[in-house]
Amino acid sequence: MAKIVLLEKIHASAAELLHGQGFDDIVQIPKALKPDELRTALADAVAVGIRSATHVSADTLKALPGLKAIGCFCIGTNQVDLTAAATLGIPVFNAPFSNTRSVAELVIAEAILLLRRIPEKNARTHRGQWDKSAQGAYEVRNKVLGIIGYGNIGSQVGILAESVGMRVVYYDVESKLPLGNARPAGGLDQLLEQADIVTLHVPGGKGTENMMTAERLASMKPTAVLINASRGGVVDIDALNAALRERRLAGAALDVFPAEPKSDKEEFMSPLRGLDNVILTPHIGGSTEEAQENIGSEVAEKLARFLKAGTTRWAVNFPEIPHLAKETRSRVLHIHRNEPGVIARMNADFAEAGINIVAQRLQTRGSLGYVITDVDEIVSPALLDKLRHEPATIRCDLI
C-alpha cells in the first residue's frame, strides 16, 4: 500500500479524505523535520504533505527515488525546489484558493480598525488613558480602497469592501475583469494618490521586492493606511517605519515580514514594534479553522487524484492534465524530456508488444513532457522496463 507522510499538523480533513480514497498507510508527524530526518521519514513514501516550515531541497529529492508527489498545504511553494522536483518527475500541488475568504476578512477588519484608530485607542486604554476624541477617526463608507494585485484574494477583498460601502480601485500588472463596481486605476501611482486604504496582494519575487518604496509611501495621503497580507518582502520596512513615526501615514497592518521567526521560541524582531497605530500579526491571514480544513481537503484531493489516476490539474511545476478517472485495465504515466520523437518511439513500443492504445493525453511545460496512456491490456514488466529505458524518459509508472 502506498505510504503518505503528512507533517506539521496538517488539518485532519487531509487524512480523512485520503482514507476515504483508499490510502490507509498515512503517517502523521506534528512538526517540520531537518533534512536528514526528512529523508529517513520519507524513505519509503510515495507522497508527502508539508506546510511552510519544511524545506525540500534538490539534494533531499535526489535521495528519495520513490517519492512521486508533494503537497504544500498552504499557498506558497517557496519551501520546495520546484525545478528539481520537475526534473525528477515529481509534481507539486498547493492550495491557492482555500484561504481566500479568511485573508479577505482579515484585511477588511484591519481597514475598519485602522480608520477608526482602534489600535491606538486600545493601547492607550490599556495604559490607563481615557481618549474619547473623534479626531482622525473615520467610517469606511465612501472611502477608497486601493487593491494592488487583483487576483483571487484581491478581488474577494474588493467584493467584501463594497458590501460595507467602500469604493474600490485596483491595479494589476495583467488586465483583469473588474468584479462588482470596482474599477482599474490608471496606474500604480494614481492608485496610491487617491486611496484611503492601500492593501497589497501580490506574489513574492524580484518583480515585487520592496515595491512599496519610500517614494511610493510618500505619494499616499497622510490620512491613509497600508495593509500587507501578501509577502513580507514587498514593503520597505525601514521606509514604512519612518513614514509612520513621522505621521506621514495614519497607520499600517502587517501580517507578513521580510524575516519571520522559525518557531514560537524565537523572538520576533521589527522596528515597527511598539507603534500604537500599527497592527502586527504573526502570518495568520489564512489561519482559521475553516481555511485549514479547506486546505487539507483541497491538497489531499489533488494528491489522491495524481496517485490514483496520474492527473496533474493545478500542479505548480508540472504539465497539467485535467482529471479523468482510470477506467481501463492499465494506465501508463510517462514523464520525459520535451524533445522530438518521444511519443512516436513509445507508441511503437506499445505496438510491438501488441497493445492497442485506448486513449492518450499529452501536455508539455518548458523542457518537460507528460503523457498518460490508457490501454485495455496488462502492461508487462518487460514493456514497462523498455519504456523506462528510452533515452528521454525521466520517469515511467504504471497504475
N, C-alpha and C positions, 0 to 999 in steps of 0.2 A: 504494500500500500504506500502511496506517495506521502512523504513526510513534509509537513509545512510548519515552519517556525515563526511565531509571532512574538515580537519584542516590544518593550516599552509600554506595557499596559494598554495595548490596543483594545478598544471597546469590545465587550462581549458579543456584540452583533456580528463581528467578523467570524469568530469561531462558530457561532450558531449557523450562519449562512453556509460556511464550509462544511460543517457536519451535515447540514441538510442536502448538500450537493454530493455527499458520499465520501468526503475526506475525513477519516476517523483518526489518523495519526497526526494530531496537531499538538505541538509543544509550545507552551506559552512561558516566556521569560519576562519578568516585570521590569527590566532595566535595559539600558544600552550596554553593549559589550565592546571591549577593546579588540583590536584586530585579531590577535591570537585566539582569544576566547570566541570570537565570532566565527572564525574558521572551524574551530572544533565543534561548535554548536550546529553549524550548517554542513558538516562533512557529508551527511547522507540525506540532506534536504533537497527537494525539488523546487521549493519556493520559500521566500522569506518575506515577512511583513515588518516594516520598520516605521518609526516616526523620525523626527528631525535630529535626534541625538546620536543615532547610529550612523557611522560613516563607512561606506562600502567603496573601497579603493580598487584600482585596477589590479594590484597585487593580490588582494583578497579574492577578487573574482577569478583570477587565473588559478588560484588554489582550490577552486570549487567547480570541478568539471561537471558535476551532477546538477548544479543549480540551473533551473530553467526560467525562472521569473522572479521579479522583485516587485513588491507592492509598497509604495510610500503612502502611509495612511495620514496624509496631510496634503497641502497644496504644493509646497516646494519639493524639488528633487535635487537640490544642490549637494546633498549629502551622498549622492551616488555618482560615480564616474560613468556618466551616460554613454560616452563614446566607447569606453572599454566594454561596457555591457553589450552594446550593439554589435561590436566586432566579434564578440564571443557568442552572439545569437541569443542574448537574454533581453527580452522586453521589460521595460519598467513602466509601471502604472501608478497613477496618483489619483487624488480626489479634488479636481479643480472647481467643483460646484457645491459640494455638500455643506460647506460652512459659510456660504454666501450670505444667507439671511442673518446669521449670528454677527458677522463682521459689520454688515449694513446697520443693524440695530445699534451696535456699539457706537458707530460713527454719528448716528442721529442723536443718540443720548448725549454724547460728548458735545455736539454742536449746541444743544439746548443748554447744557450745564455751563459751557464756557460763555455763551452770550448773556446768560443770567448772572455771571460771575459767582456761581455757586462754589467752585473750588476755593476762591478767596474768602467768601463768607464762611464756609465750613472751617477753614484753617483758623480764621480769626475767632470764631465762636469757641473752638477748642482751646484757644489761648485766653478765653475769658472776655473777649471784646464783643460788644453788642452793636454791630454795624448794620443798621436798618436802611442805609442810604440806597436810593434807586439809581444814583449816578452811574452811568456806564453799563447799566443792565438793560437788556433788550429782549423783546419777543423774537422768535424766529420767523413769525409770519411776515411775509413780504420781503424777507431778507434774501440776498442772492447767494446760493450755494454753488461754488465753482468746483467741479469734479475734474481732476486731472487723471486721465485713464478711464475710459468709458467702456470697460469690459463687463464681465459677469457681475462683479461686486459694485463697480462704479455705477452701472445702470440701475442696479437694485437700490443703491443709496438714493439715486435720483427719484425713483418711484416713491420711496418712503418719505423723502423730503417734501415732495408735492402734497402728500397726504396731510402734512401739518402746515401747509400754506407757504412753503418756500418757493422761490423762483430758481430754476435750475439751468445753469450753463455748463458746458463741458468742453474739454479739449482732449483730443487723442491724436496720435501720430497717424492712425489709419482713419479712413472715413467710416463713421458709424451711424446707423439709423437711430434717430432720437426716439426715446420712449416717452409717453405722456406728452407734456408740454415743454420738455427740455429742448434746448437749442444749442447748437455748436457755437463756441466762441470764435472770433475772428483769428485768434492765435493765443498762445500761452500768456504773453504779456497782457493782452486785452482782458483775459480772464482774471489775472491777478489784480488788475487795477479796479475791477468792478465788484469782485466777490467780497461778501461779508464773512463767509466761511470758505476756506480752501481745504479740500480733502484729497489726499493722494492715493491712487490705486493703480500704480504702475509696477511692472516687473523689475527685478534687480538686474544688475549687469552694468557694463561700461556705458551704455547709452543713457542710463538714468542716474549714474553715480553723481551725488552732490548736485542734482538738477536744481534744487532749491538753494541757490547761492545767496550771498549777501545782497547782491544787486536785485535778485528777484524778490527776496523778502522785503527789500526797501520799496519795491513798487506796490506792495499791498497797502491797504488802508491801515492807519494806526488803530482803528477800532476793529479790525478783522482778526480772525483766529485761524490757526493752522492745525490740521489733523493729519496724522500719518499712521495708517494701519496697513501699509504695503510692505516696504523693505527698509531696513534701517539705514542703508547707505544713500538713500535718495535726498536726504536733508543734510546740509552743512550745519552740524550741531553747534559748533562754536559761533557761527553767524547767527543762528536762531537764538542762542543764549544771549548774545549781545543785544539783539533786537528786543527781546523780552525784558531784559533788565533795564534797557533804556526807554522802555514804554513806547517803542515804535511798532509793537504788536500788542494786542489786548490779551492774548493767551494762546495756549497750544495744548494739544493732547497727542501723546506718542505711545504707541503700543509696540513699536519695533525700534531697534537701536543698532548703530554700527558695530558695537561689541556687546554681546549679551552673555551673562553667566552661563556656565555649562551645567550648573545644578543649583539647588536652593541653598547649598552650603557656601557658595561663592558670593561675595558681596557685589551688588550692582553699583557700578560707578557711572556717574554722569554729571556734567556741570549744571544740568537742569534740576538736580535735586534741591529741594528747599524752596523752590519758587511757588508762591501761593497761587499764581494764575496758570499753573501747568498741571495737567493730568498725566501721570506716568503709570502705565500698566505693563505687566510682565509678559508681553506677547500672548495675550489671551483673546484676541479677536475671534478666533474660532473655538474657544474653549467653553462650549456649552454642552450639556448632556445631549441635546438634540443633534448638534453638529457632529459630535464624536460618534453617536450612534449611526448617523447617516454616512459618515466617512467609513466606518467599519464595514457596513454592508456594501457600499459602493465599490471600494477597492477589492474586498473579498470576492465580489461577484466577477470583477474583471479577471482576477487570478483564476477563479474556478472555470470561467469560460475558456481561458487560454489552456489550462491543464486538461480540460475535458474535450475541447473542440479545436484548439490551436488558433482561435481568432484573437485579433490584436487591436480591436477598435479602442481608441483613446490611449494607446501606448505613446509615451512621450519621446521615445528614442528609436522607434521601430516602424517599418512599413505597416500601415493599418489595413487590416482585412475585416470587414463587418462580420458580426456574429451570424453563424449558421450552424445549427446543431448537427452533429455527426449522425448520419442515417445510413451510411454504407458500412460494409464489414470492416474496411480499413481506411485510415486517413494518414497520409504521409505529409509531414511538415518538413519542408526543405528550406533552409536558410543558406544563402550563398552570396558570393561577391557578385555585384551587378555588372556582368560582362556578357558579350555576345555568345550564343551557343549553349548556355547552361540548360535552358528548358528543353531544347532540341535533344541534347545528349541524355537528359534524364528521361524524357519520353521514349527515346529509343531503347533505354534500359527496360522500361516497362513493357514495350512491345516485344523485345527479345525474350522476356520472361513469360510472354503470352497473356499479359494482364491488360484488360481494357479499362481506359480511364472514363469514369462516370462524370466527374466534374473537376474543374481545376480553376483556382483563383490565384492570380499573381499580383503583387504590388511591390514597388521599389521605393527606396528612400535614399538618395545620395548613392553611396557605394554599396548599399545593402539591398539584396533582393530576397523576397519571401514568397513561397508558393505553397498552397495547400492543394493536395491531390487526393480525390476520393476514388476508391476502387471497390468493386464488389467481391474481389478475391482476397485470399490470405496472402500477405506480403511475406515472402520467405526471408529468413535471416541472411541468406546469400545475396538476395537483391538489395536488402537494406544496407548490407556491408558495402556493396558495389556503389550505391548512391552516396554513401558516406565518404568513399574514397575518390569521388570525382574531384578534379583539380580545384574547382571553385567552391566546393562545399565548405561551409562553416559549421553547420550542424544539421543533422537529419534525425528526426524522431518519428515514431510510429504510434498512432493511437488506435 
